[in-house]
């Protein structure tokens, strides 16, 4: 979504279609020239999410990445919604600087 390319292309850049870590995401963001905050921060329920950010969530049994953009959650597993998946708990936020 952020790079406006196919999932298969990003898989090629990252080198896996399995679980990913922050280094994998940085590799892809750098490859596509997408600017991001130097560090992710702990999610604070009292603060609004940045307009554009990658969110790290915990779901029962696994961790999960998603994107939040201007009030919508973009999730590779659950699709697009105006709210985070009910079983997910956001614990990290990594701001992406709007292009």
C-alpha positions as CSV (number, residue, x, y, z in Angstrom):
1,X,0.0,0.0,0.0
2,X,2.7,2.5,1.0
3,X,4.8,1.9,-2.1
4,X,1.8,1.4,-4.5
5,X,3.3,-1.8,-5.8
6,X,2.1,-5.5,-5.8
7,X,2.5,-7.7,-2.7
8,X,4.7,-10.0,-4.8
9,X,7.1,-7.2,-5.6
10,X,7.5,-6.4,-1.9
11,X,8.0,-10.1,-1.1
12,X,10.8,-10.0,-3.6
13,X,12.4,-7.0,-1.9
14,X,12.1,-8.4,1.6
15,X,13.0,-11.9,0.5
16,X,10.2,-13.8,2.3
17,X,6.5,-14.4,2.2
18,X,6.6,-15.6,5.8
19,X,6.7,-13.6,9.1
20,X,8.6,-10.3,9.0
21,X,10.4,-8.2,11.5
22,X,11.1,-4.5,11.7
23,X,14.4,-4.9,9.8
24,X,12.5,-6.5,6.9
25,X,10.1,-3.5,6.9
26,X,13.0,-1.0,7.0
27,X,14.6,-2.8,4.1
28,X,11.4,-2.4,2.0
29,X,10.8,1.2,3.1
30,X,14.3,2.2,2.3
31,X,14.2,0.4,-1.1
32,X,11.1,2.4,-2.1
33,X,12.3,5.7,-0.6
34,X,9.6,5.9,2.0
35,X,10.6,8.1,5.0
36,X,9.8,7.0,8.5
37,X,10.5,7.9,12.1
38,X,13.8,6.6,13.4
39,X,12.1,4.6,16.1
40,X,8.7,3.1,16.8
41,X,7.1,4.1,20.1
42,X,4.9,2.4,22.6
43,X,1.2,2.8,21.8
44,X,-0.5,5.3,24.1
45,X,-4.3,4.9,24.2
46,X,-4.5,8.5,25.3
47,X,-2.9,9.9,22.1
48,X,-4.3,9.8,18.6
49,X,-2.4,7.7,16.1
50,X,-0.4,9.7,13.6
51,X,-2.1,10.2,10.2
52,X,0.1,7.6,8.7
53,X,1.8,4.8,10.6
54,X,2.6,1.2,10.8
55,X,1.1,-0.5,13.8
56,X,2.3,-3.6,15.6
57,X,-0.4,-5.6,17.1
58,X,-0.7,-8.7,19.2
59,X,-3.4,-11.2,18.3
60,X,-4.1,-14.5,20.1
61,X,-1.0,-16.6,19.4
62,X,0.9,-14.2,17.1
63,X,2.2,-10.7,16.3
64,X,0.9,-8.8,13.4
65,X,1.6,-5.6,11.3
66,X,-0.9,-3.2,9.8
67,X,-1.2,0.3,8.5
68,X,-3.3,3.1,9.9
69,X,-4.0,6.0,7.5
70,X,-6.3,8.9,8.3
71,X,-8.8,7.0,10.4
72,X,-8.7,3.7,8.5
73,X,-6.9,0.5,9.4
74,X,-5.4,-1.4,6.5
75,X,-4.7,-5.0,7.5
76,X,-3.3,-7.7,5.1
77,X,-5.3,-10.4,6.9
78,X,-8.6,-8.6,7.9
79,X,-8.9,-6.0,5.2
80,X,-9.9,-2.3,5.6
81,X,-11.9,-1.1,8.5
82,X,-12.5,2.1,10.5
83,X,-11.5,0.2,13.7
84,X,-8.8,-2.1,14.7
85,X,-9.7,-5.8,14.7
86,X,-11.5,-6.6,17.9
87,X,-9.0,-9.4,18.9
88,X,-6.0,-7.2,18.3
89,X,-4.1,-5.1,20.8
90,X,-1.9,-2.3,19.4
91,X,1.4,-2.1,21.2
92,X,3.7,-0.2,18.9
93,X,3.4,2.7,16.5
94,X,5.9,3.6,13.8
95,X,5.2,6.9,12.1
96,X,5.6,7.1,8.4
97,X,6.1,10.5,7.0
98,X,3.6,11.4,4.4
99,X,5.0,11.7,0.9
